[in-house]
Each structure stands twice: as structure tokens, then as C-alpha cells.
Amino acid sequence: MLKALLTDINGRVTEETPMSIVMDIEDDVPADSVTLKIKGMGFPVLTKVELFREGTLVFSGEIDEQTEIFGKKSYTEVIARDSSARLIDSEAYPMSFVNPSAKDIFDRYAKPFGFKELKGENRIYSGRFTVEKGISCYTAIRRFAMALYSVFPKCRGDELFIEGVKSEDVLEFGKNGIPVLDMRVVHLRCNRVSRVYFKYKDGEGYNTFVSDAGAENQGINKVRYINLASDGSSVKDADIIFDEAKKKSFYADVVCRGFLGDALGKTVLLTDNPEEYYVTSVRYTADEKGEYTKLRILKKEE
């Protein structure tokens, strides 16, 4: 079980062993989150939670909700998100950039909220990048990251990973590695897309297209449309549509005992299976029955 350090509104820190923990981490969801049940009630307003495993920090976040539950087993429930919450909950200053770099976007939309370091290649956006009124700072950063890196940015403490969380580590499951309690393999043919059609000028139709040969060879006939004339899209967006559709057409859920809360982005090998996979989401749960981790894995692109 993880240890929790809770900071209250007065700056006082107390250590607790939670009754239960649920930690959710996904590569395409902005914020990692935890839900804790703490024995007892009457805590001051809590502002921050840090989770440690054997002295190593595994989660740090700001508390969003604090609820007292009365009953035979009274307890306090705490829900927190990681540091990306600061960016999600803050509106972005509307403005246009010309040929901005990742560092420019970081300095304008992350640094004012306590982020100190940009992790990843400092690529430059070619052309005008506009941040509209009403979107969050995270959305502005995500749009930039999707355009240049085709990934969701992630936050860890005071660091912003503009290229997402990457790992060189390898996990092997099965008789030669980590024991598997349960595994579910899901094929979602319904998510594949075979063609993307383009409109180049207002007043014209969607007269040209690109296709995913692999999907068409499987007999899939599902289309999408991109209006290049008015919605700020580009031809490259078709590749993103195909890649996301293929990505969402298969996944496997692997459940094992113990803590694998740091598995996001790691390569996964399955005994007697030549394919390589990677971890795209993590759900860690712990209570009096023990610790369990469920990993969602996707196939690595060839």
C-alpha cells in the first residue's frame, strides 16, 4: 500500500495510510488522477496529496474534492489531479503567434502556472498559430503538440512533456515474466476508417481522397471529410485520422498483482507472442484485498 502525505490549507503535512486507492493514468487524457479513502473525518481543508512507494514519489497532485462520508465506517474521500490541472482550469490568453517554437508556447501558457522545465524537442510551428478566446491553457498546448508531435502532452510536477511520456523500459508478461491474473483482447473493426475526402475551395465538393489500403483490403468502407478551405486543417490530418482509427481498432487489458503505476509508455512483451506492445493507460487499485494494476496495451506500429 502507498503512503499518502496530505497538505492542508494551513500548510500542515500529515502522513496517512489510505483505506483504498484508485489511480488512473492515460496517455491521451490530460490529467492523471487519484481517489483516496482516508479513515476518519474532521480534516482541515486539504490542498495537496503526494503518494510514495518505498520512499519514491509516484504521484503528486492538487486536491479537487474532499468529501466526508458518515456511516458504520466513516471516512474522508479525496480526489486529486496532477499538476496539469493548473493548465486545464486556466483560460489561455487569446493571441496569434508567427512561427512559434515549443519554448514560446511553454513560456506563455505553462511557465506562469509554476512549470519550470520543458521536456522534449523544441520544434518550430511553420506559419501562424492562433489561440482562440475561451480555450484552456492545456488545450492551446495540446493543439500545438498534436500539430508538431502528434501526441498529447503530459505533466509531471513542474515539468511539461511536450512529446508525451516516453520510456525505454520493457515489461514482459507470462511464464517468463510478470504473472498475469487476467487478460482480455479486443478487436474493434468498427473504428477503422478507409478513406478521407478533401474540399480545397469553398463552393466545391469533396472531390479528392486518400485511402488506407490496409483497411480497404479488409473490406472496410468508412469515410471522413476534411474541409481545407475553412477549418484550418491540412492534408496531414488525414494521416492522423488513419493512425488514430487504427490505434483504436485493437487493445488488450492485462491485470496483474502489485504496483505498476509507472508503466505508461513502456514496451510490453507477451511470452510466446512475437508482437511488441506499449502501455497506453494504467489503473492501479489498492485496498484491504491487495494491490492490482490493469494495463491497457496497444500494438506498436511496424
N, C-alpha and C positions, 0 to 999 in steps of 0.2 A: 504493500500500500504506500502511496505517496504521502509525503508530509506537506502541509499547507502553512505558509506564512501569510497571515491576514493583516493588512494595514487599515486602521480606522481613520476617521476624519480628523482625529486629534494627532495623528502621526504615530500612534502607538502600534507596535507589532506584536501579535500573539501567534504561537505555533499550535496547530490543531491537526489531529488525525481524522480525516473525514470519514463519515459513516459510509459514504459512497461517492464515486467519481465517474463522470462521463466526459470524455474529451473527444472532440470532433475536429479533424483536420482534413481539408480537401484542397487539391491544387488549383481548382477553379472557383473556390469560394473565398472572398476577400479575407475574412477573419477566422482564425482558429478560435474555438470556444470551449469552455468547461462549465459543467454544472456540478456543484458540490452540495452534499448534505452534511451539515455540521451539528453534532449533538448539542442541545441546549438552545437557549434564546436570550434575549436581552443584550445582544451585542450592540455597541455603538454603530453608527452608520459606517459601513465598510467601503473602502475605496479601491483597494488593490489586493490581488492574490498572486502568490508565487508558489509553484509546486516543485518539490525537489524529490529526486530518487537517488538514494545513497549519496547525498551531498551534491548532486548535479542538478542544476536548474533545467526543468523540462517544459515549463510554461510560466509566462508572466503576462498578466493582463489587468485591465481596469474593470471593476465590478459594475455591471449594468443593473442587476436586480438583486434585492435582498428581501426574502420573504420568510416570515415566521409561521410555522405550521404547528397548531395545537392538537394534542391527542394523547394516546397512551405513550407514544414515543415522540415527544415534542422535539422539533429540530428547526434549524435555520437553513434555508436553501439559498445558495449564492450562484448567480450566473454571471460569467465574465467573458469578455473577448480580448484578444491580444491587442497590441499597440496599433494595429491597422484601424481600430475603432475610431481613433482620433481623426483619421482621414475620411472614413466613411461618414462620420457625423458632422463634418465641417464642409460648408459650401465653398466651392472654388471661385476665386476671383475671376470674373469673365475678362478674357483678353485674347488677342491673337499673337502668335509667335511666327517669325520667319526663320526657317532653318534651325529650329531649336535642337539642342542636344539633350540627352537624358539628364545631364547635370543641371541644365537650365530648368527643366521641369521639376527636378528634385528640389532645387533651391527655392522655387516659387510655391510649390504645393506640399512639400513634406518637411523641409527644414524648419518652417515656422511652428511646427507642432512637435518639436523635440527630437526629430530624426537627425542623426549626426553623420551617417555614412551611407553612400550609395554603393551597392554591390552589383557588379555586372559591367559589361562593356558600355562605354559612353558613346552610344551611336547617335547620329545626327538625322533628324527628320528633314527630308528634302521638300521644301515648299512651305506653305502656310498651315500652321496647326492652330485651330481655333477652339477655345474653351468657352462653351456657351453658359449663359446665366442659368442657375438652378441645378447644375450637376455638382456632385461632391468632389472633393479633392482626390479621393481614391478613384473615382470614375475618370477624371482627367488623366491621372497617371496610368490607369488601366488602358485607356484608349491609345495612349502613346505607346505603351508596352506591346499591345496587340498589333499595332501597325508596324513596329520595327522588330519585335522579337516573337510575335505570335504566341505569347504566354500571358498568364495572369501574374502580376507582381505580388509578392508576399512580404510581410513584415516580420521581423524578429527583434524584439526590444527596440533599440534606437537605430536599427539598420533596415534599409529598404532594398529588397532583392528585385531589381527591375526585370531580371530574366527568370524569375521564379526560383523555387528552391531546387537545387541540383545536388546529387550525391554520387560518389564513385563507389559506394559500398554495395555489397552483394548479399542478399539473403537467399538461402537455399532451404526449401521445404520438402518434407517427405522423409523416406527412410534414411537418406544420407544427411539430413539436416534437421531443421526445426519440426517437431511433430505437429501434424495438422489434426485438429479436432473435427473440423467440418469444412467442406469446400463445395461451392456452387458455381457452375459455369453457365453463363447466359449468352446466347446469340440473339441479337436484335436486328434481324434483317430489315425490319420496318424503318430503321433510322438511316439506311443508306440513301444517297442521292446520286442519280445517274447523269443529269445534265443541269448546267446553269446557263440561262439565257441573258443576253445583254441588250439594253437600249442605250444607244450612243447619243441620240439627239432628241429633244422634245419634239413631239409631233410624229415621231417614227415609232415603229413597233419594236418588239424584242426579236430581232431578226437573225442574230448570230448566237452561237452557243459553243461551250466547251463541254466535254464529257469525261466521265470516269469510266474508262474501259473495263476495269475490274468489276464495277457494279453492273454495267450493261451486259457483260458476259454471264453474269448470274441471273439475268432476266429481270433486273430491277428497272422500273420505269417511273422515276420520281424526279420532279424538277423544282428549281428555284429560279428567281428572277432578280437581276441587279440593274437598277436604273443609274447608269453612269452620268446621265445628264443633270441630275438634280440632288442626289442624296449623298454626294461626297465619297462614294465608293470607288474602287478601282478594279481592274481586271484580276489583280492578285487576290481579291476577296473570294473569288471562285475556288482557289486552292484551299483557302481557309474553310470554306463550306464543305468541300470534299473531305478534307482532313478531319474536321470535327464530326462529320457524319460517319466516317469510317471508324473513328475513335469510339463513338457511341454505339457501334454495332456489336461490340463484344466486351464482356467483362467477366471477371471471376472474383468471388468473395472467399477469402481464406481466413478461417478462425483458428486461433491457437491460444494456449495459455501464456500468461506473463505479459510483460510490458514491451511493446514495440511502438511506442508513441513517437519515436524519432525516425520512422521508416519512410516518410514521404519522400518520393523521388528515387528511392533505392531500387536497384535492379533485383529482380526475383527470378530464381531458377527453381523448377519443379523436378524432382527426381524422375528419371526415365522420360523426360519431355525435353526435346531439343530447342523449343522456343524460349526466347527471353521476354520477360515481362518487366513492368515497373509499377511502383506503388503510386496510385493516384488519390487515395483517401485512406484515412486511419480513424477507427473508432476504438478507443480504449475505455473499458469499464472495469470498475473495481468496487467490491463490497464484501460483506462477510463470507460470501461464497467463493471469493478468489478474484484473480486478475485475468482478464481476457482482452485480446486485441483482434479486431476484424479489419483486414486489409482488403481494399478493392484494387485489383491489378488489371492492367491493360497490356496488350501486346506491344512490344517495341516495333517501331517502323523498320522495315528492311532497308 
